[in-house]
Amino acid sequence: MSTIKISRKINSHRRRFLGAAAMTIAAAPIAMAWSAEKSGPAGGDEGPMPDLGGANGWLNSAPLSRESLRGKVVFVDFWTYTCINSLRPLPYVRGWAAKYKDAGLVVIGAHTPEFSFEHEPVNVENAVRDLKITYPVAIDSNYAIWQAFNNNYWPAQYFIDAKGRIRFHHFGEGEYLECERVIQQLLKENGASGFDTDVVSVSGVGIEAPPDIDDEQSPETYVGYGEAQNFASPERVARDSTKIYSRPARPALNEWGLSGSWNVGKESAELQAAPGSVVYRFHSRDLHFVLAPTKDGKPVRFKVTLDGAAPGEHCGSDCAPDGSGEVREPRLYQLIRQKEKIMDRTFEIEFLDPGARAVDFTFG
């Protein structure tokens, strides 16, 4: 399977695991991952852990290999730094890495990118630092480790015993207690004792806070024409060329549009002249937007409104109550966190400088 096909499969499915992640016996068919069922103790055997030699580089560690990890319990977490589903489990993954390190657990983050700028090692390095990740991270920009594990999802976790056998895998968010119990079982099988068997207690904040899945009615929405849906500006999208768009007058729920001069590419839309804006009618507690500054790295100022007014107390962690903020690096920005009853709202972000790149909406 080529990398392109893998990416498309993930793009259409990676958000579906919210609240229904499944822990599956390693030998079970992949379809099990779509249910809320989970296995019992880690008694399965999916086969040997693949080698990690295909990594483009390593952060926080010298290169690790299957041979060097023999005798350790290994937890491999496939993630990418703009994926909200990869970010929200991080408080638990960091907690497990710290709590069980002395008992023989090695946590490895396999960073496999979705968007083009996530292939750049410096962007991954910045994200790892900003997210306070101190465990080893394999930069898997060529999908070598991903393909070796025959993986298809972000996030995906693989549990490997001290003999180098994959005993469990888990796809998506949630099931943290069950995941930690598997780690504890594999450590005990390896002779570890004396560690605290209480599960870690974490409280994610900002983008790492648990989602409000009971009132999330807006789907991940890509801006680039390769995956875009529900575009509501009156004009048709002109692929890979500059065009002036106008704001949709009355967007329906989950419709969005552009205003101003934009060049819509396969992955993102780039603002050609300021000002320009993106509008989205959504229903969710949180609104996140993957954004990038100009191609030469200049920051881009923006102003966010909610139903035409400053967000006030409903601002996210990446904008002020008056809606102001800046895009300084390519990443996920949390722009709205509603504090009151969730309802249909109209979000708009106006960019005050040219060159902004709008990539992907996610919600929570």
C-alpha positions in Angstrom: 0.0 0.0 0.0 1.4 3.4 -1.0 1.9 6.2 1.4 -0.7 8.3 -0.5 -3.4 5.6 -0.1 -2.6 5.2 3.6 -2.9 8.9 4.1 -6.3 9.1 2.4 -7.6 6.2 4.4 -6.5 7.9 7.6 -7.8 11.2 6.6 -11.3 9.8 6.3 -11.3 7.7 9.5 -8.9 9.0 12.1 -11.4 11.1 14.0 -14.0 8.3 14.3 -12.5 6.7 17.4 -13.7 9.4 19.8 -15.5 7.6 22.7 -15.4 4.3 20.9 -11.8 3.3 20.9 -11.2 -0.4 21.0 -8.5 -2.5 22.7 -8.2 -5.6 20.6 -6.4 -8.9 20.9 -3.5 -8.7 18.5 -4.7 -11.6 16.4 -8.3 -10.2 16.1 -9.4 -8.9 12.7 -8.9 -5.1 12.2 -12.7 -4.6 12.0 -12.7 -5.1 15.8 -11.2 -1.6 16.1 -14.4 0.0 15.1 -16.4 -1.4 18.0 -16.4 -0.5 21.6 -15.5 -4.0 22.6 -12.2 -4.7 24.2 -10.2 -7.8 25.1 -9.3 -9.3 28.4 -5.7 -9.7 29.6 -2.8 -9.2 27.2 -2.7 -12.7 26.0 -2.6 -12.2 22.2 0.5 -12.4 20.0 0.5 -10.4 16.8 4.1 -11.4 16.0 7.5 -9.8 16.5 8.0 -6.1 16.9 9.2 -4.6 13.6 12.5 -2.9 13.4 12.8 0.9 13.9 15.7 1.4 11.5 13.6 3.3 9.0 13.4 6.4 11.2 14.6 9.7 9.6 16.0 10.7 13.0 15.4 10.6 16.8 14.6 13.1 19.4 15.3 12.7 23.1 17.3 9.5 22.5 20.0 7.9 20.5 18.5 5.6 17.8 16.7 2.6 19.2 16.3 -0.8 17.6 14.4 -4.0 18.2 17.6 -5.6 19.5 18.5 -2.8 21.9 15.0 -2.9 23.4 15.0 -6.6 24.1 14.3 -7.2 27.7 12.2 -4.0 28.0 8.4 -3.5 27.8 7.8 -1.1 24.9 4.8 1.2 24.2 4.8 2.6 20.7 2.4 5.6 20.1 1.9 6.6 16.5 1.0 10.3 16.5 1.3 13.5 14.5 1.5 16.9 16.1 -1.4 18.6 14.5 -3.9 15.8 15.1 -6.2 16.7 18.0 -6.8 13.0 18.6 -3.0 12.5 19.0 -2.7 15.4 21.3 -5.4 14.7 23.9 -3.9 11.3 25.0 -0.5 13.0 25.7 -1.1 13.6 29.4 -1.5 9.9 29.9 1.4 8.9 27.6 3.7 11.3 29.4 2.5 10.1 32.8 3.1 6.4 31.9 6.6 7.2 30.5 7.5 8.9 33.8 5.8 6.5 36.2 7.0 3.2 34.8 10.5 4.1 33.4 12.3 2.6 36.4 10.2 -0.5 36.2 11.4 -1.2 32.6 8.9 0.6 30.3 10.2 2.4 27.2 7.7 4.7 25.6 8.4 5.7 22.0 6.4 8.3 20.0 6.5 7.5 16.3 5.8 10.8 14.7 4.3 10.0 11.2 3.1 13.2 9.4 -0.1 14.0 7.6 0.6 17.5 6.3 3.6 18.6 4.3 5.1 20.9 7.0 5.0 18.0 9.5 7.7 16.3 7.4 10.2 19.0 8.5 12.3 17.8 11.4 12.6 21.3 12.9 8.8 21.5 13.2 8.6 18.2 14.9 11.4 19.2 17.2 9.6 22.4 18.1 6.4 20.6 18.8 8.1 18.0 21.0 9.6 20.7 23.0 6.4 22.8 23.3 4.4 19.7 24.3 6.9 18.8 27.0 7.6 15.3 25.5 10.8 13.9 27.0 10.5 10.3 26.0 12.1 9.1 22.7 10.5 10.2 19.5 11.2 8.6 16.1 10.8 10.9 13.2 9.0 8.7 10.7 8.6 11.2 7.8 8.9 8.5 5.2 6.3 6.2 6.8 8.9 3.4 7.2 8.0 2.5 10.7 4.3 3.1 10.0 4.4 0.6 7.2 6.5 -1.9 9.1 3.8 -2.0 11.8 1.1 -2.1 9.0 -0.6 0.8 10.9 -3.5 2.8 9.5 -4.5 5.2 12.2 -3.7 8.2 14.4 -3.4 7.7 17.2 -2.5 4.0 17.5 -0.7 2.3 20.3 1.2 -1.0 20.3 2.2 -2.9 23.5 5.3 -5.0 23.2 6.5 -7.5 25.8 10.1 -8.0 27.0 10.5 -10.8 24.4 9.8 -8.4 21.6 6.3 -9.7 20.8 3.4 -7.4 20.1 0.8 -8.4 22.6 -1.9 -5.7 22.2 -2.8 -2.8 20.1 -5.3 0.0 20.7 -6.6 2.6 18.2 -7.9 6.0 19.1 -8.6 8.0 22.2 -9.9 6.7 25.5 -9.6 3.4 27.3 -6.7 4.8 29.3 -7.3 2.6 32.4 -7.3 -0.5 30.3 -4.2 0.6 28.5 -2.3 1.2 31.7 -3.4 -2.2 33.1 -1.9 -3.8 30.0 1.4 -2.0 30.7 1.3 -3.2 34.3 0.7 -6.8 33.3 3.5 -6.8 30.8 5.9 -5.3 33.4 4.9 -7.9 36.0 5.5 -10.7 33.4 9.0 -9.3 33.0 9.6 -9.5 36.8 9.0 -5.9 37.7 7.6 -5.3 41.1 7.2 -2.6 43.7 5.6 0.0 41.4 2.4 1.7 42.3 -0.5 -0.2 40.8 -2.8 2.8 41.0 -3.4 4.3 37.6 -2.0 7.7 36.8 -4.2 10.7 37.5 -4.0 13.4 34.9 -5.9 16.5 34.0 -5.4 17.7 30.4 -5.7 21.4 29.8 -5.9 23.6 26.7 -5.8 21.4 23.6 -5.1 18.3 25.7 -8.4 18.5 27.6 -10.8 15.7 27.1 -13.5 16.4 24.4 -17.1 17.0 25.0 -18.2 14.1 22.9 -21.9 14.3 24.0 -22.3 17.7 22.2 -20.0 17.6 19.3 -21.9 17.8 16.0 -19.2 19.2 13.7 -16.8 16.9 11.8 -13.1 17.4 10.8 -13.1 19.7 7.8 -10.2 20.2 5.4 -9.8 23.5 3.5 -7.6 22.2 0.7 -9.5 20.9 -2.3 -8.0 17.4 -1.8 -10.4 16.6 1.0 -12.7 19.6 1.3 -16.5 19.3 1.9 -19.4 21.6 2.6 -17.8 24.7 0.9 -20.5 27.4 0.8 -19.0 30.5 -0.7 -21.0 31.5 -3.9 -18.0 31.1 -6.1 -16.7 27.7 -7.3 -13.2 26.8 -6.1 -10.5 27.6 -8.5 -7.8 24.9 -7.9 -4.2 26.1 -7.6 -5.0 29.7 -8.8 -5.8 33.0 -7.2 -9.5 33.9 -7.0 -11.6 36.3 -5.0 -14.2 34.7 -2.8 -17.2 36.1 -0.9 -18.5 35.1 2.5 -21.5 32.8 2.5 -24.5 34.9 3.6 -26.2 32.3 5.8 -24.1 29.2 6.1 -25.9 26.1 7.4 -24.5 23.9 10.2 -21.0 22.6 9.2 -20.8 24.8 6.1 -17.9 27.1 5.6 -16.5 29.6 3.2 -13.8 32.0 2.2 -13.7 35.8 1.8 -11.0 37.7 0.0 -8.2 36.7 -2.4 -7.1 33.1 -1.9 -5.2 30.4 -3.7 -6.8 27.1 -2.8 -4.3 24.2 -3.1 -4.7 20.5 -2.5 -3.6 20.7 1.1 -4.4 24.3 2.2 -5.7 27.7 1.1 -3.2 30.6 1.1 -4.3 34.2 1.5 -2.9 36.3 -1.4 -3.9 39.8 -0.1 -5.0 41.0 3.3 -7.5 41.2 4.7 -9.2 37.8 4.1 -11.2 35.5 6.2 -12.6 32.0 6.8 -16.1 31.5 8.2 -17.5 28.2 9.7 -20.9 27.4 11.2 -20.2 24.8 13.9 -21.7 23.1 16.9 -19.1 22.0 19.4 -17.4 23.1 22.7 -14.0 23.6 21.1 -12.9 24.8 17.6 -9.4 24.1 16.5 -7.8 25.3 13.2 -4.5 24.0 11.8 -2.8 27.1 10.4 0.6 28.0 9.1 2.4 31.4 8.7 3.8 32.7 5.4 6.1 30.3 3.5 9.1 32.5 4.6 8.0 32.2 8.2 6.7 35.7 8.8 3.9 35.7 11.5 0.4 36.5 10.5 -2.0 38.5 12.7 -5.6 37.5 13.0 -8.9 38.5 14.6 -11.5 35.9 15.7 -15.2 36.6 16.1 -18.1 34.4 17.4 -21.5 35.3 16.0 -20.0 38.6 14.9 -18.5 39.6 18.3 -15.3 39.2 20.1 -15.2 35.7 21.8 -14.7 37.1 25.3 -14.7 34.2 27.8 -15.2 31.7 24.9 -11.7 32.4 23.5 -9.4 29.4 23.1 -5.9 29.1 24.4 -4.4 30.7 21.2 -6.4 33.9 21.0 -7.2 36.7 23.4 -10.7 37.6 24.7 -10.8 40.4 22.1 -10.1 37.7 19.4 -6.6 38.8 18.5 -3.7 36.5 17.9 -0.9 35.5 15.7 0.1 32.5 13.6 3.8 32.1 14.2 4.4 28.4 13.5 2.6 25.7 11.6 0.4 23.8 14.1 -3.0 23.3 15.6 -4.5 26.5 17.2 -7.3 26.3 19.7 -9.4 29.4 18.9 -12.8 28.7 20.7 -13.7 27.0 23.9 -17.3 27.7 24.8 -18.0 28.0 28.5 -21.8 28.0 28.3 -24.5 25.9 26.7 -23.3 24.5 23.4 -25.3 25.7 20.4 -24.8 26.5 16.7 -22.4 29.4 16.4 -20.7 31.2 13.5 -17.0 31.4 13.7 -14.9 33.8 11.6 -11.2 34.4 11.5 -9.9 37.4 9.7 -6.2 37.5 8.7 -4.7 40.9 8.8 -1.5 40.0 6.8 -1.1 38.1 3.5 0.4 34.6 3.3 -1.7 32.8 6.0 -2.3 29.2 5.1 -5.5 27.6 6.3 -5.4 23.8 6.5 -7.9 21.9 8.7 -10.7 22.4 11.2 -11.2 20.0 14.1 -13.6 20.1 17.1 -14.0 18.7 20.6 
